[in-house]
Amino acid sequence: MNTPTHCPGFESFKKLESFKCKCPKCSKENEIFSDEFNKNRKCSGCGEYIDFTKCSLVQG
């Protein structure tokens, strides 16, 4: 019997990238993963929904 060296489903997350961007409304830095670009996310600062197509990328 083989024991997996990582959790099931690991392969689907193996190529994820994370990005940080500033909220266009309050400038709070928020982190988003590459599989979340099409999902609605609220800013951790002001609570407004973020349109990640309009936010400024923060260099790491």
C-alpha positions as CSV (number, residue, x, y, z in Angstrom):
1,M,0.0,0.0,0.0
2,N,1.4,3.4,-0.9
3,T,1.0,6.3,1.4
4,P,0.5,9.7,-0.4
5,T,3.2,12.3,0.4
6,H,0.7,15.1,0.1
7,C,-3.1,15.6,0.5
8,P,-5.5,14.5,-2.2
9,G,-6.3,17.3,-4.7
10,F,-2.8,18.7,-4.3
11,E,-2.2,18.7,-8.1
12,S,-5.0,21.1,-8.8
13,F,-3.4,23.7,-6.5
14,K,0.2,23.1,-7.5
15,K,0.4,25.9,-10.1
16,L,-1.5,28.6,-8.1
17,E,0.1,32.0,-8.0
18,S,-0.7,34.7,-5.5
19,F,-0.9,38.4,-6.2
20,K,-1.2,41.5,-4.0
21,C,-3.0,44.5,-5.1
22,K,-4.3,47.7,-3.6
23,C,-8.1,48.3,-3.4
24,P,-9.1,51.1,-5.8
25,K,-11.4,52.6,-3.1
26,C,-9.3,52.5,0.1
27,S,-5.8,51.5,-1.1
28,K,-5.7,48.5,1.4
29,E,-3.4,45.8,0.1
30,N,-5.3,42.6,-0.6
31,E,-4.0,39.2,-1.7
32,I,-5.7,37.1,-4.4
33,F,-4.8,33.7,-5.8
34,S,-4.8,33.0,-9.6
35,D,-7.9,30.8,-9.3
36,E,-9.9,33.6,-7.7
37,F,-9.9,36.3,-10.4
38,N,-13.4,35.5,-11.5
39,K,-14.8,35.3,-7.9
40,N,-16.3,38.2,-5.9
41,R,-14.1,39.2,-3.1
42,K,-14.5,41.9,-0.4
43,C,-11.7,44.2,0.6
44,S,-10.3,43.4,4.0
45,G,-10.1,47.2,4.7
46,C,-13.3,48.8,3.5
47,G,-15.5,45.8,2.9
48,E,-16.4,46.8,-0.6
49,Y,-16.3,44.3,-3.4
50,I,-13.0,44.5,-5.4
51,D,-12.8,44.6,-9.2
52,F,-9.4,43.1,-9.6
53,T,-9.3,44.3,-13.2
54,K,-9.1,47.9,-11.8
55,C,-6.7,47.5,-8.9
56,S,-3.0,48.3,-8.9
57,L,-0.6,45.4,-8.7
58,V,1.8,45.6,-5.7
59,Q,5.3,44.2,-6.5
60,G,6.3,41.7,-3.9
